[in-house]
Amino acid sequence: MRDRAESPVAPTDVLYVDSDADFAQLVERSLTRLDPTVSVTHVESAAAAFAAVAGDDHVTDTDGRPRTDDPAVDCVVSAYTLKRTDAVGFLEEFRRTYANLPFVLFTGAGSEAVASDAIAAGVSAYVPVRAGENNFELLAQRIWTVTQGYRAKRRAEATAAELRRAYRRTEESVVAVDPNCRVVFGNDSFRTRNGLVGESVEGRSLWDVVPAFAGTAVETLTRRVLAADDSRAGTAQLPDRTLSVRVFPDEDDAVVYASDVTDRERTAVRHDCLATVADGVGTPALVADPAGQVVFANDPARRRLGVDTRPDGGGPSLAAVVADPDTDRVRSALQTVIGRARRDGGLPAVRATDRTNEETTRVVDRVGVPSAETVADLRVEPTTVDGELHALVVVTRTDTETTAASTVEESSAGQRPANWWLADSESTAGGESAESGDRSADGHSESDGPGSDDPGSDDSRSDSE
């Protein structure tokens, strides 16, 4: 039997139930004329309708009733007056077996009372036959609407069922929650690892089902995914174990994957999280915890500023990176950014559309970096690592402590230019890098090399002389 959920333009098999054979022929001719993809089968009674919906090759359940997930038709259309019953009585019995299959009542004997009873019984659409109106066009439209909705629901259910089968096979702990963090599904690994085998967890708050998750990165990341509809990852420290946590959006729900990790694996996961935050910047960048300790430096920061961290996240304090006169300014910027993010309830609120960049970041100009004999402009902004607030410190511009004149002289003499740290960076920090490093003294691009339109261009330097 074909899969009736596979395509929104699949042929539509309609079963028409009416004791009036002549009118049934008119219905069939009209519907197939209006929509050539429709085929109509006519039966005269409710009993015959049940047999037709089940089909010749139908499968029954243990009670001998037709299996409801494989009906032989896409939609049932019924007149009101039938042999031995009426459409409402037929519909009430029909819904006990076929809860979702489209059922349309098409009758000229209708009334408000009939319509009310049909709606209460679960009718999909009610189309009264009225003189002088395009009754069959309206019926065809209603059939198309209810069958498309039914097919879309079946496709979604089939996809969800396949995902659940995949969740059950995985060794990872998998639990899905709704927007209120109530459990929708938990696989066998989730139940086994959390001592929930045999318990009913669906419909209960995840934080009640596994109290150890509450207040950890599991809760933080899950709530952020539900709020922002993007994926998050981190580690969660429970009293008896450490979890590697990944959370993904799934329509309105969130799916949480969790696996136990060793200390070494935890360090690797944390390093990956830090690298995700800082490596995409392209210019020197540091990640500092709320106490001001540098826990990660990206490659440009290690090469250009001489700042490094250990694999376990240990590193110098941010105060040790900058010169003494500037320590308080940098520390104040970090505390302001972290404090504002905490007051706003976390990073998602800070990044909401009603917040301006000036409110979520702090820029500290002309900060000395002794290890690199450099003066730098820093931008401090909030970020998260393992679900916890940190500060991302990005170097947006550097300059040597010499005067502009001596800088030009050094550059002209072939020495290291003022913005040497940008020389092999693949990307820069916005417009500020373009201001400081993309132009030579005469306004020409430094990339203008041999073959450029400037007849006085030199392979190794600009014409600033």
C-alpha positions, 0 to 999 in steps of 0.5 A: 500500500502506498505511503499517503503521507509521502507527498502533498500532491499525492492522489487523494482517495475519497470515500463517499457515504450516502444511501442516495446513489444518484446524488453519489454519482453527481458528487463523484463527477463534480469532484473528479472534474474539479480536481483530477487527482481525486478518486471517489468510491461510493458506499451506502452504509456505515458498515460498508464504510468501515470495511472500505476504510480498512481495505481488502489487505488491512491489518488488524490489531489484537482486538480484531479492529483495523490498524488505525495507522494504515487506512485505505482512504485519505478522506471520508465524506458523508451525507447526513441520512444513512441506512440504520443511522445518521452521520453523527452516530456514524462519526462517533463510532468512526472516531473510536477507530480512526481518531485523525482520519479526515471526515467531512459532513456534506448535507442539505439536511443540516442545521445549527444543531446538526453542525454542533453535534458533528463538531462535538463528535470530531468532524473535520469539516462541515459543508452544508448544501445550499441552493444557488451556491458552488457547493461542490467547489467548496467541498473540493476545497475542504477535502484538499485542506483537511487531507493536506493537514492530515498528511503533514501531521503524519509526516511529522509523526513519522519523523518523530518516530524515527528520531525516537528509534534513533534516540533509543539506539544511542548509548548517550543519555537523551531527553527531550523537553517542552518549552516548560522543561517538562519531559517529552521523551527519555531514552533507555540510557537516560533512565538507566543512568539516572535511576529511572527505570520503570518510572513514568517521567513524561509530563514532569519537570526535568529538574524534578525528575533529575534534581542533580541537573537543576542549577547546572549547565544542563539547566542553563543550556537547555533554557537558553536553547528554548529561548534562542532556538540555537544549539549549545554545548558545555560541561556540567559538574554533578555531585558524582560525575561530569557530563558533556552536554549538547542541547539542540532545538527541535521545533518548540522542544529541546533535545539534551544529549549527555554523556559521562566524561573523564577529567581529561575529556572534560578538559578537552571539551572545555578547551573546545568551548573556549576555542569556539568563543575566541578562535573565530575572532581573527585578531588577538583575543583572550577569554577571562573568567569573572575573577579576571583570570585569562583561561584561553588565548587564541593563536594571534594573542599567543603569537603577537601579545606573548600571552599563553595558557595551559591546556587545563585553562590556567593562565595569567591574570588579566591584570598581569597582561596589561601595564600597571597604570591601565590595570584598574581600567581593564578590571573595571570594564570586565566587572561592568560587563559581567555585572550587567550580564548577571543583572539582565539574567544571562547572555540571552537577555544581554543580546536581545534586540532592545540592547545596544552594543554600547550597553553590552560592551566596554572599550578601553583605549590605549592600554599598555601590553608590556610583553609585546611592547605595544599599546592596544585598544581593547573591546570587552564583551560578555560570552559564555563558557560551559554555560557560565558567564565570562568576558571576551577581550578582543584587541581591536587595534595596536600601536607602538609607543613611538610617535607617529613620525618615528613609526612612518620612518621605521616602516619606510626603512623596512622595519616592522610596521606599527600594526605588525600583528595584523600582517598575516591575520586572515580577518580583522576586527571590523572597521577599526582594523581598516582604519589602522592597517589597510592603508599606507601613508599616501592612502593607497592599499598596502595590497597594491603590489606589482602590476597595480595602477600606481606607476610608482608602487614598490614591491616592498613598501608604500610611497609614503616617503 
